[in-house]
């Protein structure tokens, strides 16, 4: 009996470590990119990520506009059917490609200190501040 109680306590402790995000906390929110891991953001352009009422996503990827659909289950997220306009902007091209690639790689979402983090497993790819 003592072992069952200890096992129960251990399971409770581990389950409290699993962060779950309520999809409703993302609905109708707008975010501005503050960090892409490994690159410096362009000074003359911004990237945004907006979640609509049904978790449709849209935004600006420095130069182009993009859209798609997000699906959130617990803290796992997938961005599906992403599309973007195809204007070429030389000053932001490498940053834009890095941003869109990071969006496609994202499989986890967290909100920490009012900042939205998009991750691939445990690696932070993108950090946004709420607008």
N, CA, C and O atoms as a GROMACS GRO file, in nm:
protein
  524
    1UNK      N    1   0.082  -0.119   0.000
    1UNK     CA    2   0.000   0.000   0.000
    1UNK      C    3   0.087   0.126   0.000
    1UNK      O    4   0.057   0.224  -0.068
    2UNK      N    5   0.196   0.121   0.078
    2UNK     CA    6   0.287   0.235   0.086
    2UNK      C    7   0.348   0.264  -0.051
    2UNK      O    8   0.363   0.380  -0.088
    3UNK      N    9   0.383   0.159  -0.126
    3UNK     CA   10   0.441   0.176  -0.260
    3UNK      C   11   0.343   0.240  -0.357
    3UNK      O   12   0.382   0.320  -0.442
    4UNK      N   13   0.216   0.206  -0.345
    4UNK     CA   14   0.113   0.264  -0.432
    4UNK      C   15   0.099   0.412  -0.404
    4UNK      O   16   0.085   0.491  -0.497
    5UNK      N   17   0.103   0.452  -0.278
    5UNK     CA   18   0.093   0.594  -0.242
    5UNK      C   19   0.214   0.670  -0.295
    5UNK      O   20   0.199   0.778  -0.351
    6UNK      N   21   0.332   0.614  -0.279
    6UNK     CA   22   0.454   0.679  -0.330
    6UNK      C   23   0.448   0.691  -0.482
    6UNK      O   24   0.483   0.795  -0.537
    7UNK      N   25   0.404   0.586  -0.550
    7UNK     CA   26   0.390   0.589  -0.695
    7UNK      C   27   0.291   0.698  -0.736
    7UNK      O   28   0.315   0.770  -0.833
    8UNK      N   29   0.181   0.708  -0.666
    8UNK     CA   30   0.081   0.811  -0.694
    8UNK      C   31   0.138   0.951  -0.680
    8UNK      O   32   0.112   1.038  -0.764
    9UNK      N   33   0.216   0.974  -0.576
    9UNK     CA   34   0.277   1.105  -0.554
    9UNK      C   35   0.377   1.137  -0.666
    9UNK      O   36   0.379   1.249  -0.718
   10UNK      N   37   0.458   1.039  -0.702
   10UNK     CA   38   0.555   1.058  -0.810
   10UNK      C   39   0.485   1.090  -0.941
   10UNK      O   40   0.527   1.180  -1.013
   11UNK      N   41   0.378   1.019  -0.973
   11UNK     CA   42   0.303   1.045  -1.096
   11UNK      C   43   0.244   1.185  -1.096
   11UNK      O   44   0.244   1.253  -1.198
   12UNK      N   45   0.192   1.228  -0.981
   12UNK     CA   46   0.137   1.363  -0.971
   12UNK      C   47   0.245   1.468  -0.995
   12UNK      O   48   0.221   1.568  -1.063
   13UNK      N   49   0.362   1.446  -0.938
   13UNK     CA   50   0.472   1.541  -0.957
   13UNK      C   51   0.512   1.549  -1.103
   13UNK      O   52   0.531   1.659  -1.156
   14UNK      N   53   0.527   1.434  -1.170
   14UNK     CA   54   0.565   1.435  -1.310
   14UNK      C   55   0.456   1.494  -1.398
   14UNK      O   56   0.486   1.566  -1.494
   15UNK      N   57   0.332   1.466  -1.369
   15UNK     CA   58   0.224   1.520  -1.454
   15UNK      C   59   0.211   1.670  -1.437
   15UNK      O   60   0.167   1.738  -1.530
   16UNK      N   61   0.248   1.724  -1.320
   16UNK     CA   62   0.243   1.868  -1.303
   16UNK      C   63   0.351   1.937  -1.384
   16UNK      O   64   0.339   2.056  -1.414
   17UNK      N   65   0.456   1.865  -1.422
   17UNK     CA   66   0.563   1.921  -1.504
   17UNK      C   67   0.521   1.932  -1.650
   17UNK      O   68   0.579   2.012  -1.724
   18UNK      N   69   0.425   1.855  -1.692
   18UNK     CA   70   0.379   1.860  -1.830
   18UNK      C   71   0.293   1.984  -1.849
   18UNK      O   72   0.186   1.996  -1.789
   19UNK      N   73   0.339   2.076  -1.933
   19UNK     CA   74   0.265   2.199  -1.955
   19UNK      C   75   0.161   2.176  -2.064
   19UNK      O   76   0.191   2.124  -2.172
   20UNK      N   77   0.041   2.216  -2.034
   20UNK     CA   78  -0.065   2.205  -2.133
   20UNK      C   79  -0.116   2.345  -2.160
   20UNK      O   80  -0.135   2.424  -2.067
   21UNK      N   81  -0.138   2.374  -2.285
   21UNK     CA   82  -0.189   2.505  -2.321
   21UNK      C   83  -0.332   2.490  -2.370
   21UNK      O   84  -0.362   2.403  -2.450
   22UNK      N   85  -0.417   2.576  -2.321
   22UNK     CA   86  -0.556   2.578  -2.364
   22UNK      C   87  -0.562   2.651  -2.498
   22UNK      O   88  -0.520   2.766  -2.506
   23UNK      N   89  -0.613   2.587  -2.602
   23UNK     CA   90  -0.621   2.653  -2.733
   23UNK      C   91  -0.693   2.788  -2.727
   23UNK      O   92  -0.664   2.878  -2.806
   24UNK      N   93  -0.787   2.802  -2.633
   24UNK     CA   94  -0.860   2.928  -2.622
   24UNK      C   95  -0.769   3.045  -2.584
   24UNK      O   96  -0.802   3.160  -2.613
   25UNK      N   97  -0.655   3.016  -2.519
   25UNK     CA   98  -0.563   3.125  -2.484
   25UNK      C   99  -0.494   3.182  -2.607
   25UNK      O  100  -0.442   3.294  -2.602
   26UNK      N  101  -0.493   3.109  -2.717
   26UNK     CA  102  -0.433   3.158  -2.840
   26UNK      C  103  -0.534   3.228  -2.931
   26UNK      O  104  -0.498   3.315  -3.010
   27UNK      N  105  -0.660   3.190  -2.920
   27UNK     CA  106  -0.762   3.244  -3.010
   27UNK      C  107  -0.769   3.396  -2.999
   27UNK      O  108  -0.767   3.453  -2.890
   28UNK      N  109  -0.778   3.459  -3.116
   28UNK     CA  110  -0.791   3.604  -3.126
   28UNK      C  111  -0.676   3.678  -3.058
   28UNK      O  112  -0.698   3.778  -2.989
   29UNK      N  113  -0.554   3.629  -3.077
   29UNK     CA  114  -0.437   3.697  -3.024
   29UNK      C  115  -0.343   3.735  -3.138
   29UNK      O  116  -0.341   3.672  -3.243
   30UNK      N  117  -0.265   3.839  -3.114
   30UNK     CA  118  -0.170   3.888  -3.212
   30UNK      C  119  -0.033   3.898  -3.145
   30UNK      O  120  -0.021   3.948  -3.034
   31UNK      N  121   0.069   3.850  -3.215
   31UNK     CA  122   0.203   3.842  -3.160
   31UNK      C  123   0.303   3.902  -3.258
   31UNK      O  124   0.286   3.896  -3.380
   32UNK      N  125   0.409   3.960  -3.202
   32UNK     CA  126   0.518   4.015  -3.282
   32UNK      C  127   0.647   3.940  -3.247
   32UNK      O  128   0.679   3.922  -3.130
   33UNK      N  129   0.719   3.899  -3.349
   33UNK     CA  130   0.841   3.822  -3.331
   33UNK      C  131   0.949   3.907  -3.265
   33UNK      O  132   0.974   4.020  -3.306
   34UNK      N  133   1.012   3.851  -3.161
   34UNK     CA  134   1.124   3.920  -3.095
   34UNK      C  135   1.255   3.843  -3.108
   34UNK      O  136   1.362   3.898  -3.084
   35UNK      N  137   1.247   3.713  -3.145
   35UNK     CA  138   1.369   3.634  -3.151
   35UNK      C  139   1.350   3.512  -3.241
   35UNK      O  140   1.251   3.440  -3.231
   36UNK      N  141   1.448   3.490  -3.329
   36UNK     CA  142   1.462   3.364  -3.403
   36UNK      C  143   1.596   3.308  -3.359
   36UNK      O  144   1.698   3.375  -3.370
   37UNK      N  145   1.595   3.187  -3.310
   37UNK     CA  146   1.719   3.126  -3.264
   37UNK      C  147   1.822   3.122  -3.377
   37UNK      O  148   1.797   3.068  -3.484
   38UNK      N  149   1.937   3.180  -3.349
   38UNK     CA  150   2.049   3.171  -3.442
   38UNK      C  151   2.062   3.282  -3.544
   38UNK      O  152   2.160   3.283  -3.618
   39UNK      N  153   1.967   3.376  -3.551
   39UNK     CA  154   1.983   3.485  -3.648
   39UNK      C  155   1.946   3.619  -3.584
   39UNK      O  156   1.875   3.625  -3.484
   40UNK      N  157   1.995   3.725  -3.645
   40UNK     CA  158   1.961   3.861  -3.604
   40UNK      C  159   1.840   3.906  -3.685
   40UNK      O  160   1.837   3.890  -3.807
   41UNK      N  161   1.742   3.963  -3.618
   41UNK     CA  162   1.622   4.010  -3.687
   41UNK      C  163   1.654   4.135  -3.770
   41UNK      O  164   1.737   4.216  -3.729
   42UNK      N  165   1.589   4.149  -3.885
   42UNK     CA  166   1.609   4.270  -3.965
   42UNK      C  167   1.560   4.393  -3.888
   42UNK      O  168   1.459   4.388  -3.819
   43UNK      N  169   1.632   4.502  -3.900
   43UNK     CA  170   1.594   4.625  -3.829
   43UNK      C  171   1.478   4.698  -3.897
   43UNK      O  172   1.406   4.773  -3.832
   44UNK      N  173   1.461   4.675  -4.026
   44UNK     CA  174   1.363   4.753  -4.103
   44UNK      C  175   1.232   4.680  -4.132
   44UNK      O  176   1.151   4.731  -4.208
   45UNK      N  177   1.209   4.562  -4.074
   45UNK     CA  178   1.086   4.487  -4.100
   45UNK      C  179   1.051   4.402  -3.979
   45UNK      O  180   1.137   4.365  -3.899
   46UNK      N  181   0.922   4.371  -3.968
   46UNK     CA  182   0.874   4.291  -3.855
   46UNK      C  183   0.803   4.167  -3.905
   46UNK      O  184   0.751   4.162  -4.017
   47UNK      N  185   0.802   4.065  -3.818
   47UNK     CA  186   0.725   3.944  -3.846
   47UNK      C  187   0.618   3.932  -3.738
   47UNK      O  188   0.642   3.962  -3.621
   48UNK      N  189   0.500   3.887  -3.779
   48UNK     CA  190   0.388   3.875  -3.685
   48UNK      C  191   0.323   3.738  -3.700
   48UNK      O  192   0.338   3.671  -3.802
   49UNK      N  193   0.251   3.699  -3.596
   49UNK     CA  194   0.174   3.575  -3.595
   49UNK      C  195   0.042   3.607  -3.528
   49UNK      O  196   0.039   3.648  -3.412
   50UNK      N  197  -0.067   3.587  -3.600
   50UNK     CA  198  -0.200   3.616  -3.550
   50UNK      C  199  -0.284   3.489  -3.551
   50UNK      O  200  -0.286   3.415  -3.649
   51UNK      N  201  -0.354   3.465  -3.440
   51UNK     CA  202  -0.445   3.351  -3.430
   51UNK      C  203  -0.587   3.403  -3.433
   51UNK      O  204  -0.622   3.493  -3.356
   52UNK      N  205  -0.669   3.348  -3.522
   52UNK     CA  206  -0.809   3.386  -3.531
   52UNK      C  207  -0.895   3.303  -3.438
   52UNK      O  208  -0.845   3.223  -3.359
   53UNK      N  209  -1.025   3.324  -3.448
   53UNK     CA  210  -1.122   3.258  -3.361
   53UNK      C  211  -1.119   3.106  -3.374
   53UNK      O  212  -1.138   3.035  -3.275
   54UNK      N  213  -1.096   3.055  -3.493
   54UNK     CA  214  -1.093   2.910  -3.514
   54UNK      C  215  -0.949   2.859  -3.530
   54UNK      O  216  -0.925   2.757  -3.593
   55UNK      N  217  -0.854   2.933  -3.470
   55UNK     CA  218  -0.711   2.902  -3.476
   55UNK      C  219  -0.654   2.906  -3.618
   55UNK      O  220  -0.553   2.843  -3.647
   56UNK      N  221  -0.722   2.983  -3.707
   56UNK     CA  222  -0.657   3.011  -3.833
   56UNK      C  223  -0.542   3.107  -3.803
   56UNK      O  224  -0.555   3.194  -3.717
   57UNK      N  225  -0.431   3.091  -3.873
   57UNK     CA  226  -0.316   3.176  -3.850
   57UNK      C  227  -0.291   3.266  -3.971
   57UNK      O  228  -0.319   3.228  -4.085
   58UNK      N  229  -0.238   3.383  -3.943
   58UNK     CA  230  -0.200   3.476  -4.049
   58UNK      C  231  -0.091   3.564  -3.993
   58UNK      O  232  -0.065   3.567  -3.873
   59UNK      N  233  -0.027   3.636  -4.082
   59UNK     CA  234   0.075   3.728  -4.034
   59UNK      C  235   0.162   3.778  -4.146
   59UNK      O  236   0.137   3.754  -4.265
   60UNK      N  237   0.265   3.847  -4.105
   60UNK     CA  238   0.364   3.902  -4.196
   60UNK      C  239   0.496   3.833  -4.166
   60UNK      O  240   0.536   3.823  -4.050
   61UNK      N  241   0.564   3.787  -4.269
   61UNK     CA  242   0.694   3.722  -4.252
   61UNK      C  243   0.804   3.816  -4.302
   61UNK      O  244   0.880   3.781  -4.392
   62UNK      N  245   0.809   3.934  -4.244
   62UNK     CA  246   0.900   4.042  -4.279
   62UNK      C  247   0.858   4.110  -4.408
   62UNK      O  248   0.832   4.230  -4.407
   63UNK      N  249   0.850   4.039  -4.517
   63UNK     CA  250   0.816   4.098  -4.647
   63UNK      C  251   0.680   4.050  -4.696
   63UNK      O  252   0.598   4.130  -4.739
   64UNK      N  253   0.657   3.921  -4.688
   64UNK     CA  254   0.536   3.860  -4.742
   64UNK      C  255   0.432   3.835  -4.634
   64UNK      O  256   0.462   3.832  -4.515
   65UNK      N  257   0.310   3.816  -4.678
   65UNK     CA  258   0.201   3.775  -4.590
   65UNK      C  259   0.187   3.625  -4.599
   65UNK      O  260   0.219   3.565  -4.702
   66UNK      N  261   0.138   3.562  -4.492
   66UNK     CA  262   0.118   3.418  -4.492
   66UNK      C  263  -0.008   3.384  -4.414
   66UNK      O  264  -0.064   3.469  -4.344
   67UNK      N  265  -0.051   3.259  -4.426
   67UNK     CA  266  -0.168   3.213  -4.354
   67UNK      C  267  -0.166   3.061  -4.345
   67UNK      O  268  -0.079   2.994  -4.402
   68UNK      N  269  -0.263   3.008  -4.274
   68UNK     CA  270  -0.274   2.864  -4.256
   68UNK      C  271  -0.366   2.832  -4.140
   68UNK      O  272  -0.452   2.913  -4.105
   69UNK      N  273  -0.349   2.716  -4.082
   69UNK     CA  274  -0.435   2.668  -3.974
   69UNK      C  275  -0.349   2.607  -3.865
   69UNK      O  276  -0.255   2.532  -3.894
   70UNK      N  277  -0.380   2.637  -3.739
   70UNK     CA  278  -0.310   2.577  -3.626
   70UNK      C  279  -0.401   2.474  -3.560
   70UNK      O  280  -0.523   2.491  -3.553
   71UNK      N  281  -0.338   2.369  -3.511
   71UNK     CA  282  -0.410   2.268  -3.433
   71UNK      C  283  -0.331   2.249  -3.304
   71UNK      O  284  -0.212   2.218  -3.307
   72UNK      N  285  -0.398   2.267  -3.190
   72UNK     CA  286  -0.332   2.254  -3.060
   72UNK      C  287  -0.398   2.139  -2.984
   72UNK      O  288  -0.519   2.137  -2.964
   73UNK      N  289  -0.315   2.044  -2.941
   73UNK     CA  290  -0.360   1.934  -2.856
   73UNK      C  291  -0.261   1.928  -2.741
   73UNK      O  292  -0.144   1.895  -2.760
   74UNK      N  293  -0.309   1.961  -2.620
   74UNK     CA  294  -0.226   1.978  -2.501
   74UNK      C  295  -0.123   2.085  -2.533
   74UNK      O  296  -0.162   2.198  -2.565
   75UNK      N  297   0.006   2.056  -2.526
   75UNK     CA  298   0.105   2.159  -2.561
   75UNK      C  299   0.165   2.134  -2.699
   75UNK      O  300   0.261   2.202  -2.738
   76UNK      N  301   0.111   2.040  -2.773
   76UNK     CA  302   0.159   2.011  -2.908
   76UNK      C  303   0.080   2.095  -3.007
   76UNK      O  304  -0.042   2.108  -2.997
   77UNK      N  305   0.151   2.151  -3.102
   77UNK     CA  306   0.087   2.234  -3.203
   77UNK      C  307   0.139   2.192  -3.340
   77UNK      O  308   0.255   2.154  -3.356
   78UNK      N  309   0.052   2.200  -3.435
   78UNK     CA  310   0.096   2.182  -3.573
   78UNK      C  311   0.035   2.294  -3.655
   78UNK      O  312  -0.082   2.330  -3.637
   79UNK      N  313   0.114   2.349  -3.745
   79UNK     CA  314   0.068   2.452  -3.836
   79UNK      C  315   0.052   2.386  -3.972
   79UNK      O  316   0.148   2.335  -4.029
   80UNK      N  317  -0.070   2.389  -4.022
   80UNK     CA  318  -0.102   2.314  -4.143
   80UNK      C  319  -0.140   2.409  -4.256
   80UNK      O  320  -0.184   2.522  -4.234
   81UNK      N  321  -0.122   2.359  -4.377
   81UNK     CA  322  -0.163   2.430  -4.498
   81UNK      C  323  -0.110   2.573  -4.504
   81UNK      O  324  -0.181   2.664  -4.545
   82UNK      N  325   0.016   2.592  -4.463
   82UNK     CA  326   0.075   2.725  -4.468
   82UNK      C  327   0.096   2.768  -4.613
   82UNK      O  328   0.142   2.689  -4.696
   83UNK      N  329   0.062   2.891  -4.641
   83UNK     CA  330   0.083   2.949  -4.773
   83UNK      C  331   0.135   3.091  -4.753
   83UNK      O  332   0.114   3.151  -4.648
   84UNK      N  333   0.203   3.144  -4.853
   84UNK     CA  334   0.251   3.282  -4.843
   84UNK      C  335   0.257   3.345  -4.980
   84UNK      O  336   0.262   3.276  -5.083
   85UNK      N  337   0.257   3.476  -4.979
   85UNK     CA  338   0.281   3.547  -5.104
   85UNK      C  339   0.428   3.527  -5.140
   85UNK      O  340   0.507   3.483  -5.057
   86UNK      N  341   0.464   3.560  -5.262
   86UNK     CA  342   0.598   3.525  -5.311
   86UNK      C  343   0.678   3.646  -5.360
   86UNK      O  344   0.757   3.634  -5.454
   87UNK      N  345   0.660   3.760  -5.297
   87UNK     CA  346   0.741   3.875  -5.336
   87UNK      C  347   0.885   3.852  -5.290
   87UNK      O  348   0.909   3.793  -5.185
   88UNK      N  349   0.980   3.899  -5.370
   88UNK     CA  350   1.120   3.888  -5.330
   88UNK      C  351   1.165   4.020  -5.270
   88UNK      O  352   1.154   4.125  -5.332
   89UNK      N  353   1.215   4.013  -5.149
   89UNK     CA  354   1.268   4.130  -5.080
   89UNK      C  355   1.410   4.097  -5.037
   89UNK      O  356   1.431   4.023  -4.941
   90UNK      N  357   1.506   4.149  -5.107
   90UNK     CA  358   1.645   4.112  -5.087
   90UNK      C  359   1.692   4.136  -4.943
   90UNK      O  360   1.766   4.054  -4.889
   91UNK      N  361   1.651   4.246  -4.882
   91UNK     CA  362   1.699   4.280  -4.748
   91UNK      C  363   1.653   4.181  -4.641
   91UNK      O  364   1.720   4.166  -4.539
   92UNK      N  365   1.541   4.116  -4.663
   92UNK     CA  366   1.485   4.028  -4.558
   92UNK      C  367   1.473   3.882  -4.601
   92UNK      O  368   1.418   3.800  -4.528
   93UNK      N  369   1.525   3.850  -4.719
   93UNK     CA  370   1.504   3.717  -4.774
   93UNK      C  371   1.552   3.605  -4.682
   93UNK      O  372   1.478   3.510  -4.659
   94UNK      N  373   1.673   3.612  -4.630
   94UNK     CA  374   1.725   3.503  -4.546
   94UNK      C  375   1.648   3.493  -4.414
   94UNK      O  376   1.623   3.383  -4.365
   95UNK      N  377   1.611   3.608  -4.357
   95UNK     CA  378   1.533   3.607  -4.233
   95UNK      C  379   1.395   3.549  -4.256
   95UNK      O  380   1.343   3.473  -4.174
   96UNK      N  381   1.336   3.583  -4.369
   96UNK     CA  382   1.203   3.532  -4.401
   96UNK      C  383   1.204   3.382  -4.420
   96UNK      O  384   1.116   3.312  -4.371
   97UNK      N  385   1.304   3.331  -4.491
   97UNK     CA  386   1.314   3.186  -4.510
   97UNK      C  387   1.334   3.115  -4.375
   97UNK      O  388   1.273   3.011  -4.351
   98UNK      N  389   1.418   3.171  -4.289
   98UNK     CA  390   1.440   3.112  -4.156
   98UNK      C  391   1.312   3.112  -4.074
   98UNK      O  392   1.281   3.014  -4.006
   99UNK      N  393   1.237   3.221  -4.081
   99UNK     CA  394   1.111   3.232  -4.007
   99UNK      C  395   1.008   3.130  -4.055
   99UNK      O  396   0.949   3.059  -3.974
  100UNK      N  397   0.988   3.122  -4.185
  100UNK     CA  398   0.890   3.028  -4.239
  100UNK      C  399   0.931   2.884  -4.214
  100UNK      O  400   0.846   2.799  -4.186
  101UNK      N  401   1.059   2.854  -4.224
  101UNK     CA  402   1.107   2.719  -4.192
  101UNK      C  403   1.081   2.685  -4.045
  101UNK      O  404   1.038   2.574  -4.014
  102UNK      N  405   1.106   2.780  -3.957
  102UNK     CA  406   1.082   2.757  -3.814
  102UNK      C  407   0.933   2.734  -3.787
  102UNK      O  408   0.898   2.648  -3.707
  103UNK      N  409   0.845   2.809  -3.854
  103UNK     CA  410   0.701   2.785  -3.838
  103UNK      C  411   0.666   2.642  -3.880
  103UNK      O  412   0.588   2.575  -3.812
  104UNK      N  413   0.722   2.597  -3.990
  104UNK     CA  414   0.694   2.462  -4.039
  104UNK      C  415   0.749   2.353  -3.948
  104UNK      O  416   0.693   2.244  -3.942
  105UNK      N  417   0.858   2.381  -3.876
  105UNK     CA  418   0.918   2.283  -3.786
  105UNK      C  419   0.853   2.278  -3.649
  105UNK      O  420   0.874   2.182  -3.574
  106UNK      N  421   0.775   2.377  -3.616
  106UNK     CA  422   0.716   2.389  -3.483
  106UNK      C  423   0.626   2.270  -3.451
  106UNK      O  424   0.542   2.231  -3.531
  107UNK      N  425   0.645   2.214  -3.329
  107UNK     CA  426   0.554   2.108  -3.283
  107UNK      C  427   0.513   2.126  -3.137
  107UNK      O  428   0.436   2.046  -3.084
  108UNK      N  429   0.564   2.230  -3.073
  108UNK     CA  430   0.530   2.256  -2.933
  108UNK      C  431   0.513   2.406  -2.913
  108UNK      O  432   0.582   2.486  -2.976
  109UNK      N  433   0.421   2.441  -2.826
  109UNK     CA  434   0.397   2.582  -2.796
  109UNK      C  435   0.393   2.600  -2.645
  109UNK      O  436   0.339   2.517  -2.573
  110UNK      N  437   0.450   2.710  -2.599
  110UNK     CA  438   0.446   2.746  -2.457
  110UNK      C  439   0.425   2.896  -2.446
  110UNK      O  440   0.465   2.973  -2.533
  111UNK      N  441   0.361   2.936  -2.337
  111UNK     CA  442   0.356   3.077  -2.302
  111UNK      C  443   0.428   3.091  -2.170
  111UNK      O  444   0.386   3.036  -2.068
  112UNK      N  445   0.539   3.165  -2.173
  112UNK     CA  446   0.622   3.185  -2.055
  112UNK      C  447   0.643   3.334  -2.036
  112UNK      O  448   0.690   3.403  -2.127
  113UNK      N  449   0.607   3.386  -1.919
  113UNK     CA  450   0.620   3.529  -1.890
  113UNK      C  451   0.554   3.614  -1.997
  113UNK      O  452   0.612   3.713  -2.043
  114UNK      N  453   0.434   3.577  -2.037
  114UNK     CA  454   0.356   3.647  -2.140
  114UNK      C  455   0.424   3.652  -2.275
  114UNK      O  456   0.394   3.740  -2.356
  115UNK      N  457   0.514   3.560  -2.301
  115UNK     CA  458   0.578   3.548  -2.431
  115UNK      C  459   0.542   3.412  -2.490
  115UNK      O  460   0.545   3.310  -2.421
  116UNK      N  461   0.510   3.414  -2.617
  116UNK     CA  462   0.477   3.291  -2.689
  116UNK      C  463   0.605   3.230  -2.744
  116UNK      O  464   0.681   3.296  -2.815
  117UNK      N  465   0.629   3.105  -2.708
  117UNK     CA  466   0.745   3.033  -2.758
  117UNK      C  467   0.698   2.921  -2.849
  117UNK      O  468   0.612   2.841  -2.812
  118UNK      N  469   0.754   2.915  -2.968
  118UNK     CA  470   0.730   2.803  -3.059
  118UNK      C  471   0.857   2.720  -3.061
  118UNK      O  472   0.966   2.772  -3.083
  119UNK      N  473   0.841   2.590  -3.037
  119UNK     CA  474   0.955   2.501  -3.022
  119UNK      C  475   0.946   2.383  -3.116
  119UNK      O  476   0.839   2.348  -3.165
  120UNK      N  477   1.060   2.323  -3.141
  120UNK     CA  478   1.066   2.191  -3.203
  120UNK      C  479   1.117   2.100  -3.093
  120UNK      O  480   1.234   2.104  -3.057
  121UNK      N  481   1.027   2.018  -3.040
  121UNK     CA  482   1.054   1.936  -2.923
  121UNK      C  483   1.092   2.029  -2.807
  121UNK      O  484   1.006   2.104  -2.760
  122UNK      N  485   1.215   2.027  -2.760
  122UNK     CA  486   1.256   2.113  -2.649
  122UNK      C  487   1.335   2.236  -2.693
  122UNK      O  488   1.369   2.320  -2.610
  123UNK      N  489   1.364   2.248  -2.823
  123UNK     CA  490   1.445   2.360  -2.873
  123UNK      C  491   1.356   2.478  -2.911
  123UNK      O  492   1.266   2.464  -2.994
  124UNK      N  493   1.381   2.593  -2.851
  124UNK     CA  494   1.305   2.714  -2.883
  124UNK      C  495   1.347   2.764  -3.021
  124UNK      O  496   1.465   2.786  -3.047
  125UNK      N  497   1.248   2.780  -3.109
  125UNK     CA  498   1.274   2.829  -3.244
  125UNK      C  499   1.240   2.977  -3.256
  125UNK      O  500   1.317   3.055  -3.313
  126UNK      N  501   1.124   3.015  -3.203
  126UNK     CA  502   1.073   3.152  -3.219
  126UNK      C  503   1.015   3.200  -3.086
  126UNK      O  504   0.956   3.123  -3.011
  127UNK      N  505   1.034   3.330  -3.058
  127UNK     CA  506   0.974   3.392  -2.941
  127UNK      C  507   0.900   3.517  -2.985
  127UNK      O  508   0.953   3.599  -3.061
  128UNK      N  509   0.777   3.532  -2.936
  128UNK     CA  510   0.691   3.645  -2.973
  128UNK      C  511   0.644   3.717  -2.846
  128UNK      O  512   0.631   3.657  -2.739
  129UNK      N  513   0.618   3.847  -2.861
  129UNK     CA  514   0.552   3.925  -2.756
  129UNK      C  515   0.412   3.958  -2.805
  129UNK      O  516   0.388   3.978  -2.924
  130UNK      N  517   0.320   3.965  -2.710
  130UNK     CA  518   0.182   3.996  -2.744
  130UNK      C  519   0.170   4.142  -2.786
  130UNK      O  520   0.228   4.231  -2.724
  131UNK      N  521   0.095   4.166  -2.894
  131UNK     CA  522   0.072   4.303  -2.942
  131UNK      C  523  -0.053   4.360  -2.882
  131UNK      O  524  -0.090   4.474  -2.910
   0.00000   0.00000   0.00000
